[in-house]
Amino acid sequence: MLYYLLAFVVIVIDQWTKWLVVRYMELGESIPVIENVLYMTSHRNRGAAWGMLQGQFWLFYLITIVVVIGIIVYIQRLKPTERLFGVALGLMLGGAIGNFIDRVFRKEVVDFVHTYIFDYSFPIFNVADAALTVGVALLFIQTWMEEKKRKGMSDGANSTND
């Protein structure tokens, strides 16, 4: 239940921040938060990450529905000890649903976080994108930790049998 609450919080923050951008900013308007580093820039995306697959709504609908169902199935099967995995899935669920809401109701995704890493203008993103990215990163960390733990157990078993 906690992971669904996390997903819900992500969705609420994502949709609220997008509503603020749509309501109070002109499309293309950019407000510096930290000069040369972070800007609030009103942008729309009709595709996937970095604008790929522009206008392929049915593909996004189908993929998102399959992903959301898969995440829910995994959350239902979690053991109480798999908290990091649960947090990762909760973030991914909230992010996927947040952008899905945009695609269904706006026919585009509202993006607004614009960062510069040195001279590189990083693609503009939103709260849902950030939640998805952090969720995937946590999933990689969880997988790495599990693999390290399994390898440690198999190394320990092998050394006692020598």
Secondary structure, DSSP 8 states (H G I E B T S, - for coil): -HHHHHHHHHHHHHHHHHHHHHHHS-TT-EEEEETTTEEEEEEEESSSGGGTTTT-HHHHHHHHHHHHHHHHHHHHH--TT-HHHHHHHHHHHHHHHHHHHHHHHTSSEEEEEEEEETTEE---B-HHHHHHHHHHHHHHHHHHHHHHHHHHHHHHHHHH--
